Amino acid sequence: MAAVLGIDISKAKFTVALRTPEGKTRRKTCPNTSAGFEELARWLTRQHVTQVHACLEATGTYGEALATWLYDAGHQVSVVNPAVIHAYARVQLARSKTDALDAELIAQFTVTQQPPRWAPPAPEIRALQALIRRLDALHGMHTQETNRLETAAVPDVRASIEAVLSNLATQIAHVKQLIRDHIDRHPGLRLQRALLTSIPGIGEATAAVLIAEVFDKPFSSARQAAAFAGLVPRLSESGTLRGRPRLSKIGPGRVRKALYFPAIAALRFNPTIRAVRARLAAAGKPTMVIIGAAMRHLIHLAYGVLKSKQVYRATYGHP
């Protein structure tokens, strides 16, 4: 058995559990900084370990730097959905939860399940992801300040909020332009944007999110891409009890948020999606089910145009 490194990561620090080829387990906690990464490297050297299969959960931006550093150092890296680790913990009847125990659990998961290898996205995709996430954060702050303005009764407080809103609006416009300029500078990204925006309902903003957050990954089918985005139905049946199917919603929420209004537009203007709406409406499906199906079909169409490198045509068959 090769050395395995289970990693429980947070904003400030990460805890590792090293399973050696001899079956021994050793633990270490380091700051989640570049200095902490070097500290981990020295510790691995002292353990006489030159290469590991490292595994950590996909926890937003907290683990990206460490995962990339491990990959660049020549280690095998796996980044798994936290829901998978949570389900594994339930199967193992794990009753306690600490950073050290979580790291050991991830190491055990890696040994028994052999999760697939992960590779960091290309530098231009990393930059686009950072810009997309910054824009998402700015929109969130703008919404918060708008909500505060609605209840602000003191004139000086209202003036302060309005000043912040004005600055946020300027920054939002600035970051949007940075995203456009970044895509324009990279022919591959520019081609992807052109293909995606040929789909009625998908504009430049949505295309940028899809390029950065979905189609930087090597999906082998449109269904895989839709499942990653949390847009496949999740059935709930037990005996004679049948729950209403719902979207799994496992995956990055910003992708589903980015597709919501494009799906509504596509239900009106996209011939393929209109056919889906007609079929589901005839079956008596509620509005939110139809919108969810439209979001899923947009992912399928996006996968299709990127895979074929052909613009959308209204004669496309249903995904």
C-alpha positions, 0 to 999 in steps of 0.5 A: 500500500502506498502512503496515504494522506487524509486532510481535514482543512479549514480556513486557518489550518489543516490537519493530516493523517498519514497512513504509511505503507506499514499501516501506521498512522501519524498526525500533523496540524499546519497553518493553511498558508504557504509556510504551512505547506513547506512545514508539511513537506519537511514533516513528510521528509522526516517520516521518510515519505516521498510521495503520497496519495493525498485526499481532501474535501472540496471546501470552496477556496480553502483547499485549492492552494494546498491541493495545487501545491501537492499536485505541483510537488508530484503527489497524487491528489484527490478532491472529493465532494464533502457529501461523499465523505459524510456518507462514508462516515455514516457507513462507518458509524463514526460517532465523534467528530474532530479534525484529527478523526476527520483526517483519519476518516478521509485517509481510510476512505482513500485506502478503501475507495481509491478516489479518482485523481484530481488535476488543477485547472489551467492558469487562465481558468484559475484566474477566471474562477477567481474573477467569477467568485469575486463578482459573486461576492460583490453581488452578495454584498450589494444585496445585503446593503440594499436590504439594509437601505430598506430599513435605514431610518437615520439620514446619515446611515442612509447616506453611508449605505448609498455611498457603499452601494455606489462603490459596489456598483462601480466595482461590479461593472469593473469586474465584469469588464475584467472577465470580458477582457480576460476571456478575450485574451485567451482564444480557447476561452473566447471560442467556448464563450462564442459556442455557449452564447449561441444557445438561446438563453445563455448570455456572456455572464452565464457562459463565463460561469459555466466555463469557469465552474463546470466545463473546466472538468473532463466530463464524459457525458452531459449527464455527468455535467448536470449531476456535478451541477446538482441538476439531476432529479433525486428520487425518494421511494421506500416500499409503498411511499413515494416522495416527489422527485427533487433536484439533488442540489449537490455541487456549486450553488453559484452554477444553479443560481447562474442558470435560473434566469437563463432557464426562464428566458430559454423557456420562451425563446429556445426551441429545444427548451420550449419543447421540454416545457410543452411536454412537462406542462402537458404532464401536469408538472409544476412550474419549478419542476419545469424550470429545473428541467430547463436548467438541466437541458441548458447544461446538456446543450452547453456540453453538446456545443462544447463537445462538438465545437459547433454552434447551437442549432434549433434542430438539435435533438432533445438531450 
